[in-house]
């Protein structure tokens, strides 16, 4: 990473680059270059093009992007669930830049965005078997709520034959800055 790092809000024009980043960081052999991937758990696409485009068009969703020069190297999504609750998702960093501190910078930016929206709490779901990722979030102030949620397969056929996955719910109070 250079000194030209910028964290900005994604636009619909960013959809192709965001999709490529998300797939590279979460799935397939490219994801295995970093520590934060789901490649050993899931092998389908991380997000569909239409789902990503819908998120970019949704006024309740803000996707923040990290760029080094002009290159997209990370992202995180904040979704307003109600007046006080936000949902943090899609935090990812290019696999070759993981452990560089960029994930932490994106997490901080997402929490700052939540505070700017007046949110009191940020929640997220994490696949329960991703112990090192859960520990990373716990070190940053997120706590288990005791709630779990089912993982819904992208393809109906995978619901019966795919891995049985459960999300744990973590949350963090967003105190005013």
C-alpha positions as CSV (number, residue, x, y, z in Angstrom):
1,X,0.0,0.0,0.0
2,X,1.2,3.5,-0.8
3,X,0.4,6.8,0.7
4,X,-2.3,7.4,-1.9
5,X,-4.8,5.2,0.0
6,X,-8.3,6.6,-0.2
7,X,-11.6,5.3,1.3
8,X,-14.6,6.5,-0.6
9,X,-18.2,5.5,-1.3
10,X,-18.7,3.0,-4.1
11,X,-20.9,4.0,-7.1
12,X,-22.8,1.7,-9.5
13,X,-19.8,1.9,-11.9
14,X,-17.7,0.1,-9.3
15,X,-19.9,-3.1,-9.5
16,X,-17.6,-5.1,-11.9
17,X,-14.4,-4.3,-9.9
18,X,-16.2,-4.9,-6.5
19,X,-17.4,-8.3,-7.7
20,X,-14.0,-9.3,-8.9
21,X,-12.4,-8.2,-5.6
22,X,-15.0,-10.1,-3.5
23,X,-14.6,-13.3,-5.5
24,X,-10.8,-13.1,-5.3
25,X,-10.8,-12.4,-1.6
26,X,-13.4,-15.0,-0.5
27,X,-13.4,-17.8,-3.0
28,X,-11.1,-20.0,-5.1
29,X,-7.3,-20.4,-5.1
30,X,-6.6,-16.7,-5.2
31,X,-8.3,-16.3,-1.8
32,X,-5.9,-18.8,-0.2
33,X,-3.1,-16.2,-0.6
34,X,-4.7,-14.4,2.4
35,X,-5.9,-15.6,5.8
36,X,-9.4,-14.3,5.6
37,X,-11.2,-16.5,3.1
38,X,-14.0,-19.0,2.7
39,X,-12.4,-21.1,0.0
40,X,-12.2,-24.2,2.2
41,X,-15.8,-23.9,3.2
42,X,-17.7,-22.7,0.1
43,X,-16.9,-22.9,-3.6
44,X,-19.8,-21.0,-5.2
45,X,-19.7,-17.3,-6.1
46,X,-19.6,-14.9,-3.1
47,X,-22.2,-12.5,-4.5
48,X,-24.2,-12.4,-7.6
49,X,-23.9,-9.5,-10.0
50,X,-27.6,-8.6,-9.6
51,X,-27.4,-8.7,-5.8
52,X,-24.4,-6.4,-5.8
53,X,-26.0,-4.0,-8.2
54,X,-29.1,-4.0,-6.0
55,X,-27.0,-3.2,-2.9
56,X,-25.4,-0.3,-4.8
57,X,-28.8,1.1,-5.7
58,X,-30.2,0.7,-2.1
59,X,-30.2,4.0,-0.2
60,X,-30.0,2.0,3.1
61,X,-26.6,0.5,2.0
62,X,-23.3,2.2,1.7
63,X,-20.3,0.3,0.3
64,X,-17.0,1.9,1.2
65,X,-14.1,1.2,-1.0
66,X,-10.3,1.4,-0.4
67,X,-8.2,2.4,-3.4
68,X,-4.5,2.6,-3.7
69,X,-3.9,5.0,-6.6
70,X,-6.9,3.9,-8.7
71,X,-6.8,0.2,-7.8
72,X,-9.6,-1.2,-5.8
73,X,-8.0,-3.1,-2.9
74,X,-10.7,-3.4,-0.2
75,X,-14.4,-2.8,0.6
76,X,-16.9,-3.0,3.4
77,X,-20.7,-2.5,3.4
78,X,-22.9,-0.8,6.0
79,X,-26.6,-1.4,5.9
80,X,-29.0,0.6,8.0
81,X,-31.4,-2.0,9.5
82,X,-33.5,0.5,11.5
83,X,-32.9,3.9,13.3
84,X,-30.3,2.5,15.7
85,X,-29.0,-0.7,14.1
86,X,-26.5,-1.2,11.3
87,X,-25.3,-4.3,9.7
88,X,-21.6,-4.7,8.7
89,X,-20.8,-7.0,5.8
90,X,-18.5,-7.7,2.9
91,X,-15.4,-6.6,4.7
92,X,-12.6,-7.7,2.4
93,X,-9.1,-6.9,1.4
94,X,-7.2,-8.1,-1.6
95,X,-5.6,-11.4,-0.5
96,X,-2.0,-10.2,-1.0
97,X,-2.6,-7.1,1.2
98,X,-4.3,-9.0,4.2
99,X,-2.5,-8.4,7.5
100,X,-1.4,-4.9,6.3
101,X,-3.8,-3.0,8.6
102,X,-6.2,-2.2,5.7
103,X,-9.0,-4.4,7.2
104,X,-8.8,-2.5,10.4
105,X,-8.9,0.9,8.5
106,X,-12.0,-0.2,6.6
107,X,-13.7,-1.5,9.8
108,X,-13.0,1.9,11.5
109,X,-14.4,3.7,8.5
110,X,-17.5,1.6,8.5
111,X,-18.0,2.2,12.3
112,X,-17.4,6.0,11.7
113,X,-20.0,5.9,8.9
114,X,-22.5,4.2,11.3
115,X,-21.9,6.8,13.9
116,X,-22.5,9.6,11.3
117,X,-25.8,7.9,10.5
118,X,-26.7,8.0,14.2
119,X,-26.6,4.3,14.6
120,X,-26.1,3.0,18.2
121,X,-25.1,-0.6,17.4
122,X,-23.3,-2.4,14.5
123,X,-24.0,-6.1,14.1
124,X,-22.6,-8.7,11.7
125,X,-22.8,-12.4,11.0
126,X,-19.8,-14.7,10.7
127,X,-19.6,-18.3,9.7
128,X,-19.3,-20.1,13.0
129,X,-16.3,-22.2,12.0
130,X,-14.2,-19.1,11.1
131,X,-12.6,-18.9,14.6
132,X,-9.6,-16.7,13.6
133,X,-11.9,-14.2,12.0
134,X,-14.3,-14.2,14.9
135,X,-11.3,-13.7,17.3
136,X,-10.2,-10.7,15.1
137,X,-13.6,-9.0,15.5
138,X,-13.7,-9.8,19.2
139,X,-10.4,-8.0,19.7
140,X,-12.0,-5.0,18.0
141,X,-14.9,-4.8,20.5
142,X,-17.5,-7.1,18.9
143,X,-19.2,-9.6,21.2
144,X,-21.3,-12.7,20.7
145,X,-25.0,-12.0,21.1
146,X,-25.8,-15.7,21.7
147,X,-27.9,-15.7,18.5
148,X,-27.2,-17.9,15.5
149,X,-28.7,-17.6,12.0
150,X,-28.9,-20.1,9.2
151,X,-26.8,-19.8,6.1
152,X,-29.0,-19.8,3.0
153,X,-27.4,-21.4,0.0
154,X,-27.3,-19.3,-3.2
155,X,-28.5,-22.2,-5.2
156,X,-31.5,-24.2,-4.0
157,X,-29.8,-27.5,-4.9
158,X,-26.9,-26.7,-2.5
159,X,-29.3,-26.4,0.4
160,X,-29.5,-30.2,0.7
161,X,-26.1,-31.3,-0.6
162,X,-23.9,-28.4,0.5
163,X,-22.1,-27.9,3.8
164,X,-24.3,-27.2,6.9
165,X,-23.3,-23.7,7.9
166,X,-24.4,-21.5,10.7
167,X,-23.7,-17.9,11.3
168,X,-23.0,-16.5,14.8
169,X,-24.1,-12.9,15.4
170,X,-21.7,-10.4,16.8
171,X,-22.4,-6.8,17.7
172,X,-20.7,-3.7,19.0
173,X,-22.1,-0.5,20.5
174,X,-21.1,2.5,18.6
175,X,-20.3,5.2,21.1
176,X,-20.1,8.7,19.8
177,X,-16.7,9.6,18.4
